[in-house]
Amino acid sequence: MRHKKAFIVITTLLALSLLLSACAQTAETPGGPPAAVAPTRTREQNIELGRQHKTAEDLFKALREEAKGGKKLEWNRMPDWSGIYSRPLDKGFNFDVDQPKDQPSSAKLTPEYQEKLVKRIADVKRGIEWDPISTCAPPGVPRWLTEPFLREWVVTPNQTWLINEMVNDIRRVYTDGRDHVPVEDRLPTPNGDSIGFWDGPRLVLHTNQLKAGIYQRGNPDYTDQVETVEIWQKTDDKTMSVEVWVYDPPALVEPWYVHHTYLKLSDPPRIQYWDCGENPNNVVVQTKEGTTAFKDLNFSDEKQKGKP
């Protein structure tokens, strides 16, 4: 009887050990890349998480504390984010792909920016529309997330590159422990300054120093005070996912949370160099009515060569 009890105890401990080992491997595979995991919070919980933090920096710091500072990648343990991805076209072009179709925006806008959005939608219905990127300027962040072009991710221990085929657009996320550029040296740019850390297989990043823009055609404006916090992860072999919190006090009453996915192409083309200036008909101007028009539109090869 005593031997039987000892056998039962040993068997139970062995089973428990195997279970704990399997659980650990779900989050981290020893000797290999971090394994993909599902999002830890629901949409409602993420919305509330944004509300709990006054600024994007506060949220970023809270996520870093939650990850116990994060863990730096090593060359022999890299997540496999290879491949070419594309944003699903059936998701439309709203910045929040999950908002109701009859809703102009799920963002809680300040009165000034709500009025701007209402006017933009009314103008579009009248055939009046001007898109700031009509001149082939980069879309900028956070609009970068919604553009329907090819994407590629390049991961290294100290940097991760988020690449958009559109106008050769690259976001560099520094994960070597550095802070943002000092305040006195900051200069707003379309993609801003991004720093981040790894929480298992998740890349958590904070972006500031951005320029003003619009989230997408028919969507709200954002100001040059906009900042984002993003959590990128590969949720399965063919899906890249990002959870996004946007902070923009002049335009948003509270942080705007959205979720985007990008699907891996099975027979991918190469990402090509995109130069809008190669087409002489790409000089776009805004008319007095506020619409988009081409300047000196012409399809004559002779004129393009400088001949009359």
Secondary structure, DSSP 8 states (H G I E B T S, - for coil): -HHHHHHHHHHHHHHHHHHHHHHHHHH--TTS-------SS-HHHHHHHHHT-SSHHHHHHHHHHHTTT----BTTB-----SEEE--GGG-S-SSTTS-TT-S-SS-B-HHHHHHHHHHHHHHHTT----GGGGS----TTGGGG--SEEEEEE-SSEEEEEETGGGEEEEEE-SS-----GGG---BSS-EEEEEEETTEEEEEEESB--EESSTTS-EE-TT-EEEEEEEEEETTEEEEEEEEE-TTTBSS-EEEEEEEEE-SS--------GGGSGGG-EEE-TTS-EEETT----HHHHTT--
